[in-house]
Amino acid sequence: MDFPKNRLKETLKAGRAAIGTFLNIPSPNLVEMIGYAGLDFVIIDFEHGRPDLETTENMVRACEVSGLTSIIRIPNYSDRGLYLHALDSGAMGVQIPMIDDAEMAEIAVRLAKYQPRGVRGLAGGRATRYGAIPLAQYVKQANEETMVIAQIETVEAAKNAEAIAAVDGVDLVFVGPTDLGQSMGLAGQLTHPDVLDLIDDITKRVLSRGKPVGCLTASVEVAAEQIKKGMQYLCVSAVPVYGHCKSLVQAIRRL
């Protein structure tokens, strides 16, 4: 048995756009539903939600069942235990917020990778398919397939965008517009010209290093512009339940 191929990495290498979403609701059923809706990846969010180990594993299983690539966002770039929790579940990558410089990105890569690239602790378990993948083979294949995604979301990080992207083992750079705007003194103003200009600047400089770029995507029109500018990792809202229900209720009350 082989460690599975990372379909998200293959999509990005082929130059195609991938569509996914953040999910901080600890629900394997919701993950499965997202996969059947046709998305490419889901980011299981440990930053603004924290499923326990069993639920995390079941959410990763739901990704596998429904054709999603599982990425886990961990809230601390240097917390070894969080990397183990995330990747031992069988997830195909980690996404790390608040990466401000190349040194932080390097630490993230080292904690996500096995020797010789990194220092991730090795144990059999779900990620090795409970021993069905021999350890030596697993280490090699996991190092090849596991993604490390660095989030740029501060003014300091924006200054270091090229250096962050240049770190060996960083597969993709995600621009977080919410915290980036906040760092600029423009909290909540995601469409402010200064925020958009800085995102464009970061995008150009990351692409110059040959790394894919991602961002939040609010609409089809925004996605079209992002793809035109070279973005490939597009994160949409997967749980618009509130807006849908509110619109439906208001319409019915007007009857």
N, C-alpha and C positions, 0 to 999 in steps of 0.2 A: 504494500500500500504506500502511496505517496502523500505528502502534505499537499493540500489543494492549491491549485494555481490561483493567483490573485487576479480575478477578472477586472477589477478596477484598474490595477496597474496596466493590464493589457489594453484596456480601453484608452487610457491616457497615452500610452506609448504609440498607439495607432493614430493619435491626433484627434480623437473624437471627444465630444463633451459627455460628461457623466452627471447624472442628476441624483441627488440624495437629499437627506434631511437630518436635522438634529432631533433626538428623542430623549426627553428626560422623564418620561412616564415609564415605570418599570413593568412593561407588559409584553410578554412574548407574542400574545395574540395580535397586538397592535403592530408589532414588527412584521409578523407574517402578512398582515393585511397590506402594509406598505409595500412589501415585496410583490404581492400579487397585483398591486396597482401599477407596477412597471418601473419603479425606481431602481437605480443601480447600486446604491449604498445607503446605509443608515449609520449615523453617528450616535452611538449609545452614550449618553451624557453623564459622566461622573462629576462634572463641575457643578451643574445646577440640579442634580439628582444623583442618588447613589444606590443602585440596586445591590442586593447582597450577592454573594458568589453564586448561589444556586440560580437566582433569577438572571444574573448576567449570562451564565452558561445557557440557560433556556432561551434567552434573547438571541444569543449567537446561533443556537440550533435553529431558531425560527428564521434567521437570515439564510442559513444554509438550505433549509427546506424551500424557501420562497425565492431563491436566486439572488439575494442581496450580498454585497460585500460588507462585512461587519468591521466598523471602525469604532474605537472607544476613546472618547475625550477624557483625559485625566487632568485634574486641576493643578497638579504640582509637578513641574518638570524634573525634580530631583528626588521624588519619593519612590524608592525602589519597590516598595510593597505594592503601590498602585499599578506599576507596570506588570508585575507578576500576576496580580488579580486580573488585569485586563487580558493579557496575552495567554496566560495559562488556560483561560476559558476557551481558547481556540479562535479568538478574534484575529482578523487579518491585518490589523494596524492600530496605531495609536495617534491621536491628534492632541497636541499639547498647546494650551493657551499661554499668552503672555511670554512668548519667546522674544527677548529684547536684543539678543546679540548672538554671535556665532558660538561663544563659549557655552551658553545655555543650550543651544541646538546640539552641540557636540555631546553634552551630558545626556540629553534626551536620546540620541542615537545609541550611545553606549549602553544605556539602561534597557533599551528595546532589543538589542542584538546580542547574540551569543559570541563567544570567542571565535575567530580572532578579532572581530570588529568591536565587540562589546563585552559586557560583564553580566549579562542577564543570567540569573540562576537557572540551572537545568534540573528538571524533574519530569518523570513520566506522568501521564494524566490525560485529560481530555485532548489537549493540543497534540499529543502523540498518538491519538486514537487508542489510548490505554495500552500502549506498547505495540500496537500493530505496525507502527512506523519505527524502525530501528533508530536508536538515539542519534547515532552518527549521521544517518541520512536525514533525520528530522532537523538537526541543527543546521545542516547545510541548506536544506530547502526552506526552513523557516527564515533564515537570514536573507534568502533571496526574495521571498514572497511578502514578508511582513513590512508594512509601510510605516513611515514616520512622517507625520504632517505637522509642520510648525505654523503656529498662528502668530501673525503680526497684527498687533492691535494697540500700539502706543506710538507716540511721536518718536521716542527713542528707537523702537524697533524699525520704524520706517526709515530712519537714517542708516540702519544697518541691514537693509533688505537684501542687498547683493551678497554680503558676507554670510548671512543666514542661509540663503539659497545655495551658496557655494559649498556648504558643509556636506561632505560625503556621507550618504545615508539619509539625508533629508530628501524625501521623494516629492514633496509638494509644499507650497506655501499658501496658507489660507489667510486672507485679509478679513479681519473681524471689524466691520464698519461701526458697530455699536460702541465698543470700547475705544476704537480709534477716534471716533468723534468726541467721546467723553474726554480722552486724553488731550484733544485739541481745544477743550473748553466749549464744545458744541454738542453737549449731551442730548441725545434724542433727535438730532438734526441730520438724519442719515442722507438726505438729499441736498445738504448745503454744498454750494459750489466748492468750498475749500476741502471738504471731506472727499468729494468725488474726484477732485484734482489730485489729492494725495493718493487715493486708491489707484488712479491711473498711473501715477508716477511709480508706485510700488510694483504694480503689474509689469510695467515696461522693464524695470530693473531686475525683477525676478526672472522674467522670460529671457533676458539677455544672458542669464546663467544656465539656460536650458532646462529650467524646472517649471512644471505646471503651476497654475495659480487658481485659487478658488475664492468664492465670496458668497454671501447671501444673495438670493434672487427673489425679487418681490413680484415679478410679473413676466409674461411672455416678452413684452417689449424690453424690459431690463435684461432678460436673458439674451435676447438678440444682440443688444449692444455689448454685453459682456463677452459673448462668443466672438463677435467681430474684433474685440480688443485682445483676444487670445486666451480668455479664461476657459477652463475645461471642467472645473469641479464646482458645480452649481448646487447650492443648498436652498431648497424651497420649504415652505411650511407644509407639513404633512398632516397637521391636526387643526384644520380651520373649522372645528365643530362649533365654537362659540359664534363666529360670524354667520355660519350657515343657519344655525338655530335662531339667532336673533333676527335675521332677515325673514325667515319663514314665520316666526311668531308675529312679527310686526305686520306682515302681509295678511295673516289670518285675522288678526285683531281689527284690521281695517274693513273686514267683510261686513 
